[in-house]
Amino acid sequence: MRCPFETQERTAFRDSFRKFVAKEITPFAAQWDEDGTFPWDIHEKAGALGLYGFGVDAEHGGLGFDDAFMRAICAEELAQCGVGGIAAALGCRNISIGPIQTFASEEIKRRVLPDILSRRKASCLAITEPSGGSDVANMKTTARKEGSHYILNGSKTFITGGMISDYFVVGARTSGSGLSGVSLFFVEKDMPGFSRTALERKMGWWCSDQASLYFDDCRVPEDNMLGPEGAGFLAIMNNFNYERVAIIAQALGMMKLALKECIAYAQERHTFGKPLIKHQVIRHKIADMSAKIDACEAYLNQICWNINEGDIPVAEISKAKFFTTKALEYVASEAMQIFGGAGYLRGNAVERIYREVKVLAIGGGSEEIMKDLAVRQMGY
Ligand SMILES: Cc1cc2nc3c(=O)[nH]c(=O)nc-3n(C[C@H](O)[C@H](O)[C@H](O)COP(=O)(O)OP(=O)(O)OC[C@H]3O[C@@H](n4cnc5c(N)ncnc54)[C@H](O)[C@@H]3O)c2cc1C
């Protein structure tokens, strides 16, 4: 079916990104995931195609324009490599660049954005704490003003890219309780009082790193506050919208891959004297999967169109996030079923997708939190 939003520029962008993923990532991705890392030049090549530059001024190394569809195309096409850890490791820059571009001082932007965008250095977003990630307004890390510095104390956990990053966008409490006491800071890895350790033994996303970060009287210059004091919660929520759209697009890409893989298998595999795909029950599974994918894609396109029009549809982003990850859960499960025992073997993309479903349903705002937010946005 033709899509009214696929302009010539977007089609060309998708083609070049798709070719890059198919040639430079997909053939090696499963092994990289098993190895728990992947080559740094993938960061560089993805960046050279524009992955990190959306919404960033050209003078700081960005593209000088934004396009929600192109952002989504990147996430969807990266997902087609079948290894979610690659999108996660690359995406930690995307979810932290926005607050730097919007709120950092000119001096910081000039000093760090070109390095982040030219892929020499990495950055990440640190919101979740050991005491919880859903209740952002109740974060416990503190930032106390002392002369011309803020002194940070506390810790963060599950931070994607935390071990490979030089720069961190960190939420911390500057006053009282609740959302009006949360501020955002730009922290650098060499600042005194900062340390980190890697999280090990994860269910998936093996080739990306997640870290715990520790702030032990960590001294951060006052100019490193991102935005006004007490405005961090709103900045975090605005930033989440872009992360959630990327997760929706990533889930869409994973569903398309799972469907493609199980259709190919069902054509080859014979049971009871005919190919699996000729059995009505299997055909119905494929129809159900395909319909869910189409619905999620249409929803995503509508959201991207609204964002490009300058309207961030928070309720729809929240609904689409849980709706799409639920659809992914269904598609991954049905694809596994069609593969039978072969789907249970490591190295099969469908097996990996099945394992990686949950992180998308939890990270960037869990299903339950998304539902609550959607109904609140609906005015109830
Ligand atoms: C692989 C991975 C990578 C991650 N990367 C990052 C990152 O880069 N940066 C970052 O800041 N965080 C990151 N996270 C953290 C992620 O955002 C949090 O896990 C998520 O926000 C949920 O927080 P939590 O795990 O503390 O669960 P909790 O907040 O403790 O919630 C536990 C469960 O209870 C549910 N729940 C909570 N409150 C309610 C309620 N009021 N009503 C109903 N149900 C409720 C939640 O939905 C969840 O299912 C990552 C997580 C993972 C697993």
Residues whose N, C-alpha, C, O or C-beta is under 5 A from the ligand:
A	BS01	LIG	L125 A126 I127 T128 E129 G132 G133 S134 D135 T157 F158 I159 T160 V359 I362 G363 G364 G365 S366 E368 I369
